[in-house]
């Protein structure tokens, strides 16, 4: 019988040794695992949990092991990480079970000589009160260890928004994120959606976002009849807010300049009652095809998806009354869902603000006089958000700010959305209008 912990450690070792996204690695691993639903749930919890808490777990290993992590076998490191994670963060796993299973894994991986060390480290962790960062006195280092976030990102958050925001944001970043759906109003009523969801329980999220539902419990939401029939698509609150900010109607011609995988495109098409026209572009044809497939499943015929470079002007395109400019970004706002992102050094993103500005500036070529543009990212770094928007206003006097919708406490022409304000992830949204 397949062992969920063994598969989790195997996948972790593969993930930490590559640049592949965790969700892709896990999905492929589970498909070939032979695990039942319960086993898949445990495997996923350990796998994502270790990635989410890696800095915290490694701090414990460094404290309790005489051998540094750099000199340990990769599989042994991940056995220790998964064992500590289960003991510290999984209430449903008895301590003894976590220890015994971890020792057994060392033997299964052919690392019998490490079994004693695994046993000693885990039992010492339990004996010492399961302490994570009580031995750290420096404030930034303490936040880094407590919330498993690199110190340079901690400093960046604190510098941009203050310590209270940073702490709140990091607290939410290690929690299991809620899942939200958007009902397809062109395909079903509220009652029809609820009936078609089967064993998956949902409730309507009535906070200014129409047709938004929160998933309460259940299994794989993409496997239910309602998904196959195109009655909903999965989309977070902040992402839905971006669409409400642009507020396209059936009389608009809309450009979604960086559209894949298409969630915002679909919501905008539905807000337009399936009328008007949306041009949805992404750099790669493979990702444009994702949009086409999603639109077909949802029965949305007012979307034209194609490959296109958002930084280069295409004279064949028409003028647009509404443009969504959801630019590529560092992604630090969604680290609760994609935890591997937070471990990337900030130096990797130095070129992003220039790319983001070039995309937004190119989008202005397509914006009709009196038309509106929404600039958005799924990050919370001011250099990618406020500073890009301020440069746009300075260098393009034909632009003026426009008011965002007063939904979930948002006001003004630009806003940083965060879990502390009731959103599911960190986002930035700003709205502009081209003067007539």
C-alpha positions as CSV (number, residue, x, y, z in Angstrom):
1,X,0.0,0.0,0.0
2,X,1.3,3.5,-0.9
3,X,2.7,5.5,1.9
4,X,1.6,9.2,1.9
5,X,4.5,10.4,4.0
6,X,7.0,8.5,1.8
7,X,5.5,10.2,-1.3
8,X,5.5,13.6,0.3
9,X,9.3,13.3,1.2
10,X,10.0,12.0,-2.3
11,X,8.2,15.0,-3.9
12,X,9.8,17.5,-1.5
13,X,13.2,16.2,-2.5
14,X,12.4,16.6,-6.1
15,X,10.8,20.1,-5.6
16,X,13.6,21.6,-3.6
17,X,16.0,20.3,-6.3
18,X,14.2,22.0,-9.2
19,X,12.6,25.3,-10.2
20,X,9.2,23.6,-10.8
21,X,6.1,25.0,-9.2
22,X,4.9,23.0,-6.1
23,X,1.3,22.5,-7.4
24,X,2.6,21.0,-10.7
25,X,4.9,18.6,-8.8
26,X,2.2,17.6,-6.3
27,X,-0.5,17.0,-8.9
28,X,1.8,14.8,-11.0
29,X,3.0,12.9,-7.9
30,X,-0.5,12.3,-6.6
31,X,-1.8,11.1,-10.0
32,X,0.7,8.3,-10.1
33,X,0.8,7.6,-6.3
34,X,-2.0,5.0,-5.9
35,X,-3.1,6.8,-2.8
36,X,-6.8,6.9,-1.7
37,X,-8.4,10.3,-0.9
38,X,-7.4,10.2,2.7
39,X,-3.8,9.4,1.8
40,X,-3.7,12.2,-0.8
41,X,-5.0,14.6,1.8
42,X,-2.2,13.7,4.3
43,X,0.5,13.7,1.6
44,X,-0.7,17.2,0.4
45,X,-0.8,18.6,3.9
46,X,2.8,17.4,4.7
47,X,4.1,18.5,1.3
48,X,2.7,22.0,1.3
49,X,3.3,22.4,5.0
50,X,7.0,21.7,4.7
51,X,7.4,24.1,1.8
52,X,5.4,26.7,3.7
53,X,7.4,26.4,6.9
54,X,10.8,25.5,5.6
55,X,12.8,28.3,7.3
56,X,11.1,27.5,10.7
57,X,11.8,23.8,10.3
58,X,15.4,24.3,9.3
59,X,15.9,26.5,12.3
60,X,14.8,23.7,14.6
61,X,17.1,21.2,12.8
62,X,20.1,23.5,13.0
63,X,19.5,23.9,16.7
64,X,19.0,20.2,17.5
65,X,21.3,18.4,15.1
66,X,25.1,18.3,15.5
67,X,25.3,17.8,11.7
68,X,24.6,20.9,9.6
69,X,21.8,20.6,7.0
70,X,24.3,21.3,4.2
71,X,26.1,18.0,5.0
72,X,23.0,15.9,5.3
73,X,21.4,13.8,2.5
74,X,18.5,15.6,0.9
75,X,16.0,12.8,1.7
76,X,17.1,12.8,5.4
77,X,16.6,16.6,5.6
78,X,13.1,16.3,4.2
79,X,12.3,13.4,6.6
80,X,13.3,15.7,9.5
81,X,11.4,18.6,8.1
82,X,8.2,16.6,7.6
83,X,8.5,15.0,11.0
84,X,9.0,18.3,12.8
85,X,6.1,19.8,10.7
86,X,3.7,17.1,11.8
87,X,4.7,17.5,15.5
88,X,4.6,21.3,15.5
89,X,1.7,22.1,13.2
90,X,-0.6,19.0,12.6
91,X,-2.8,18.5,15.6
92,X,-4.3,15.3,14.2
93,X,-1.0,13.5,14.1
94,X,0.2,12.0,17.5
95,X,3.8,12.9,18.4
96,X,4.8,9.2,18.6
97,X,3.3,8.4,15.2
98,X,5.3,11.3,13.6
99,X,8.5,10.1,15.2
100,X,8.0,6.4,14.4
101,X,6.9,7.1,10.8
102,X,9.9,9.3,10.3
103,X,12.3,6.7,11.6
104,X,10.7,4.2,9.3
105,X,11.1,6.5,6.4
106,X,14.8,6.8,6.9
107,X,15.0,3.0,6.5
108,X,12.6,3.0,3.5
109,X,14.9,5.5,1.7
110,X,17.9,3.3,2.5
111,X,19.3,5.8,5.1
112,X,19.3,3.3,8.0
113,X,22.4,5.0,9.5
114,X,20.5,8.2,9.8
115,X,17.5,6.6,11.6
116,X,19.0,7.1,15.1
117,X,19.7,10.8,14.4
118,X,16.1,11.3,13.1
119,X,14.7,9.7,16.2
120,X,17.0,11.8,18.5
121,X,16.2,15.2,16.8
122,X,12.4,14.6,16.8
123,X,12.3,13.4,20.4
124,X,14.5,16.3,21.6
125,X,12.1,18.7,19.8
126,X,9.2,17.2,21.7
127,X,11.1,17.1,25.0
128,X,12.1,20.7,24.8
129,X,8.5,21.9,24.4
130,X,8.3,22.1,20.5
131,X,9.9,25.5,20.6
132,X,10.4,27.1,17.2
133,X,11.9,30.6,17.6
134,X,12.1,31.3,21.3
135,X,15.9,31.4,21.1
136,X,15.8,34.3,18.6
137,X,16.1,37.9,19.9
138,X,16.4,40.0,16.8
139,X,13.0,41.3,15.7
140,X,13.4,40.7,11.9
141,X,15.0,37.3,12.5
142,X,12.2,36.3,14.9
143,X,9.6,37.2,12.3
144,X,11.6,35.3,9.7
145,X,11.8,32.1,11.7
146,X,8.2,32.3,13.2
147,X,6.5,32.8,9.8
148,X,9.2,31.1,7.6
149,X,9.8,34.2,5.5
150,X,13.3,35.4,4.3
151,X,14.6,38.3,6.3
152,X,14.9,40.6,3.3
153,X,11.2,40.1,2.5
154,X,10.4,40.8,6.1
155,X,12.4,44.1,5.9
156,X,10.8,45.0,2.6
157,X,7.2,44.6,4.0
158,X,8.1,46.5,7.2
159,X,9.7,49.3,5.2
160,X,6.8,49.6,2.8
161,X,3.9,49.4,5.2
162,X,5.1,49.3,8.8
163,X,5.6,46.5,11.3
164,X,1.9,45.9,12.1
165,X,1.0,45.3,8.5
166,X,4.0,43.0,8.1
167,X,3.1,40.9,11.1
168,X,-0.6,40.6,10.0
169,X,0.4,39.8,6.5
170,X,2.9,37.1,7.5
171,X,0.4,35.6,10.0
172,X,-2.1,35.1,7.2
173,X,0.6,33.8,4.8
174,X,1.1,30.6,6.7
175,X,-2.6,29.8,7.1
176,X,-4.5,27.5,4.8
177,X,-6.2,29.9,2.3
178,X,-9.9,29.8,1.7
179,X,-11.2,28.9,-1.7
180,X,-13.7,31.1,-3.5
181,X,-15.8,30.5,-6.6
182,X,-17.7,32.8,-8.9
183,X,-21.1,31.5,-10.2
184,X,-21.6,31.8,-13.9
185,X,-24.8,33.8,-14.0
186,X,-25.3,33.0,-17.7
187,X,-25.5,29.3,-16.9
188,X,-27.3,28.8,-13.7
189,X,-29.2,30.2,-10.7
190,X,-27.9,30.2,-7.2
191,X,-30.0,27.1,-6.3
192,X,-28.9,25.3,-9.4
193,X,-25.2,25.8,-8.6
194,X,-25.7,24.6,-5.0
195,X,-27.5,21.5,-6.1
196,X,-24.9,20.7,-8.7
197,X,-22.0,21.0,-6.2
198,X,-22.8,17.6,-4.7
199,X,-21.0,16.9,-1.5
200,X,-19.0,20.2,-1.6
201,X,-20.6,22.7,0.7
202,X,-20.5,26.4,-0.3
203,X,-22.1,29.6,1.0
204,X,-22.8,32.9,-0.8
205,X,-20.2,35.5,0.1
206,X,-22.3,38.7,0.3
207,X,-19.8,41.5,0.7
208,X,-20.2,43.6,-2.5
209,X,-18.9,40.9,-4.8
210,X,-21.8,39.5,-6.9
211,X,-22.1,35.8,-7.5
212,X,-19.2,35.0,-5.1
213,X,-19.3,31.8,-3.1
214,X,-16.9,30.5,-0.4
215,X,-16.1,26.8,-0.3
216,X,-16.8,25.4,3.2
217,X,-15.6,21.8,2.8
218,X,-15.5,19.0,0.4
219,X,-13.1,17.4,-2.1
220,X,-11.7,18.3,-5.5
221,X,-14.0,21.1,-6.7
222,X,-12.9,20.7,-10.3
223,X,-14.2,17.1,-10.3
224,X,-17.8,18.0,-9.6
225,X,-20.6,18.1,-12.1
226,X,-21.0,21.9,-11.6
227,X,-17.5,22.5,-12.8
228,X,-17.7,20.3,-15.9
229,X,-21.0,22.0,-16.9
230,X,-19.4,25.5,-16.6
231,X,-21.5,26.7,-13.7
232,X,-18.5,28.4,-12.0
233,X,-14.9,29.1,-12.1
234,X,-12.4,29.3,-9.2
235,X,-11.4,32.9,-8.4
236,X,-10.1,34.7,-5.3
237,X,-11.8,37.7,-3.7
238,X,-9.0,40.2,-4.7
239,X,-9.0,38.9,-8.2
240,X,-12.8,39.4,-8.4
241,X,-12.4,42.9,-7.0
242,X,-10.1,43.8,-10.0
243,X,-12.9,42.9,-12.4
244,X,-15.4,44.9,-10.4
245,X,-12.9,47.9,-10.5
246,X,-12.9,47.9,-14.3
247,X,-16.7,47.3,-14.3
248,X,-17.1,46.4,-18.0
249,X,-20.6,46.5,-19.5
250,X,-22.1,44.8,-22.6
251,X,-21.4,48.1,-24.5
252,X,-17.6,47.9,-23.9
253,X,-14.8,46.7,-26.0
254,X,-12.3,45.3,-23.4
255,X,-8.6,44.4,-23.6
256,X,-7.1,42.0,-21.1
257,X,-3.5,42.4,-22.0
258,X,-1.9,39.8,-19.7
259,X,-4.8,37.4,-19.4
260,X,-3.8,33.8,-18.7
261,X,-5.0,31.6,-17.1
262,X,-8.2,33.6,-17.7
263,X,-10.1,33.9,-14.4
264,X,-10.4,37.7,-14.7
265,X,-11.3,37.4,-18.4
266,X,-14.2,35.0,-17.5
267,X,-15.6,37.2,-14.8
268,X,-15.5,40.3,-17.0
269,X,-17.2,38.4,-19.8
270,X,-20.0,37.4,-17.4
271,X,-20.3,41.0,-16.1
272,X,-20.9,41.9,-19.7
273,X,-23.7,39.4,-19.9
274,X,-21.8,37.5,-22.6
275,X,-22.1,40.5,-24.9
276,X,-19.6,43.2,-26.0
277,X,-16.1,41.9,-26.9
278,X,-13.1,40.9,-24.9
279,X,-9.6,40.5,-26.5
280,X,-7.5,38.4,-24.2
281,X,-3.8,38.1,-24.8
282,X,-0.8,36.2,-23.2
283,X,2.8,35.9,-24.3
284,X,2.6,32.2,-25.0
285,X,0.2,30.3,-27.3
286,X,0.0,27.5,-24.8
287,X,-1.4,29.9,-22.1
288,X,-3.8,31.5,-24.6
289,X,-5.2,28.0,-25.3
290,X,-6.0,27.8,-21.5
291,X,-8.2,30.8,-21.9
292,X,-10.0,29.4,-24.9
293,X,-10.6,26.1,-23.1
294,X,-11.9,27.9,-20.0
295,X,-14.2,30.1,-22.1
296,X,-15.6,27.1,-24.0
297,X,-16.3,25.3,-20.7
298,X,-18.2,28.3,-19.3
299,X,-20.0,29.0,-22.6
300,X,-18.5,32.5,-23.0
301,X,-18.5,33.4,-26.7
302,X,-17.5,37.1,-26.4
303,X,-13.9,36.3,-25.7
304,X,-11.1,36.2,-28.4
305,X,-7.9,34.8,-27.0
306,X,-4.5,34.9,-28.7
307,X,-0.8,35.0,-28.1
308,X,0.7,38.5,-28.0
309,X,3.6,40.4,-26.5
310,X,2.1,43.0,-24.1
311,X,5.2,45.2,-24.4
312,X,4.9,45.7,-28.1
313,X,2.3,47.8,-29.9
314,X,0.0,45.9,-32.3
315,X,-1.5,48.4,-34.9
316,X,-4.1,45.8,-36.0
317,X,-6.0,46.0,-32.6
318,X,-8.9,48.5,-32.2
319,X,-9.3,51.2,-29.6
320,X,-10.7,49.9,-26.3
321,X,-13.0,51.5,-23.8
322,X,-11.8,49.3,-20.9
323,X,-8.4,47.8,-20.3
324,X,-7.2,45.4,-17.6
325,X,-3.5,45.6,-17.1
326,X,-2.8,42.7,-14.7
327,X,1.0,42.7,-15.1
328,X,3.6,40.0,-14.3
329,X,4.9,40.6,-10.8
330,X,6.9,39.0,-8.0
331,X,3.8,37.3,-6.7
332,X,4.5,37.9,-3.0
333,X,0.8,38.6,-2.3
334,X,-0.1,34.9,-3.0
335,X,2.5,33.1,-1.0
336,X,-0.1,31.4,1.1
337,X,-1.1,29.5,-2.1
338,X,2.3,29.4,-3.8
339,X,4.8,29.2,-0.8
340,X,7.9,28.6,-2.9
341,X,7.7,32.1,-4.3
342,X,8.7,33.7,-1.0
343,X,12.1,32.0,-1.0
344,X,13.2,33.8,-4.2
345,X,15.7,36.6,-3.6
346,X,14.4,40.1,-4.2
347,X,17.3,40.6,-6.7
348,X,15.4,38.3,-9.1
349,X,12.7,41.0,-9.5
350,X,14.8,44.0,-10.1
351,X,13.8,44.3,-13.7
352,X,10.1,43.9,-13.1
353,X,9.1,47.6,-12.5
354,X,10.5,48.5,-15.9
355,X,8.7,45.7,-17.6
356,X,5.5,46.5,-15.7
357,X,5.7,50.2,-16.7
358,X,6.4,49.2,-20.4
359,X,3.3,47.0,-20.5
360,X,1.1,49.7,-18.9
361,X,2.5,52.4,-21.2
362,X,1.9,50.2,-24.3
363,X,-1.7,49.5,-23.1
364,X,-2.3,53.3,-23.2
365,X,-1.8,53.2,-26.9
366,X,-5.0,51.2,-27.2
367,X,-7.1,53.1,-24.7
368,X,-9.8,55.3,-26.2
369,X,-10.3,58.9,-24.9
370,X,-12.6,58.7,-21.9
371,X,-11.7,55.0,-21.5
372,X,-10.6,53.4,-18.2
373,X,-7.6,51.3,-17.3
374,X,-7.1,49.2,-14.2
375,X,-3.5,48.3,-13.3
376,X,-3.2,45.4,-10.9
377,X,-0.6,43.0,-9.4
378,X,-0.7,40.1,-7.0
379,X,2.2,41.5,-5.0
380,X,2.5,44.0,-2.1
381,X,5.8,45.7,-3.0
382,X,5.5,49.4,-3.5
383,X,8.2,49.5,-6.1
384,X,6.0,47.3,-8.4
385,X,2.8,49.1,-7.5
386,X,2.6,52.7,-6.3
387,X,5.9,53.7,-7.9
388,X,4.9,52.4,-11.3
389,X,1.5,54.2,-11.1
390,X,3.2,57.4,-10.0
391,X,5.5,57.3,-12.9
392,X,2.6,56.7,-15.3
393,X,0.8,59.8,-14.0
394,X,4.0,61.9,-14.3
395,X,5.0,60.8,-17.8
396,X,1.4,60.7,-19.2
397,X,-0.5,63.9,-18.5
398,X,-3.4,62.5,-20.6
399,X,-4.1,60.2,-17.6
400,X,-6.1,61.0,-14.5
401,X,-7.0,58.9,-11.5
402,X,-10.5,57.3,-11.3
403,X,-12.3,56.1,-8.2
404,X,-12.3,52.4,-7.2
405,X,-15.6,50.8,-6.2
406,X,-16.4,51.1,-2.5
407,X,-16.3,47.3,-1.8
408,X,-14.9,45.7,1.3
409,X,-13.7,49.0,2.7
410,X,-11.8,50.1,-0.4
411,X,-11.7,53.8,-1.3
412,X,-9.6,56.1,-3.4
413,X,-8.0,55.5,-6.8
414,X,-5.5,52.8,-5.7
415,X,-5.4,50.3,-2.9
416,X,-3.3,47.5,-1.5
417,X,-5.6,44.7,-0.7
418,X,-4.6,42.3,2.1
419,X,-6.0,39.5,4.3
420,X,-6.1,41.9,7.2
421,X,-8.9,43.8,5.3
422,X,-10.8,40.7,4.6
423,X,-9.3,39.7,1.2
424,X,-7.9,36.3,0.6
425,X,-4.6,37.4,-0.7
426,X,-2.3,40.4,-1.2
427,X,-3.1,42.5,-4.3
428,X,-2.7,46.0,-5.7
429,X,-5.3,47.7,-7.8
430,X,-5.2,51.2,-9.3
431,X,-7.7,52.9,-11.7
432,X,-7.0,55.5,-14.4
433,X,-9.0,57.3,-17.0
434,X,-7.8,58.8,-20.3
435,X,-8.9,62.4,-20.6
436,X,-11.2,63.3,-23.5
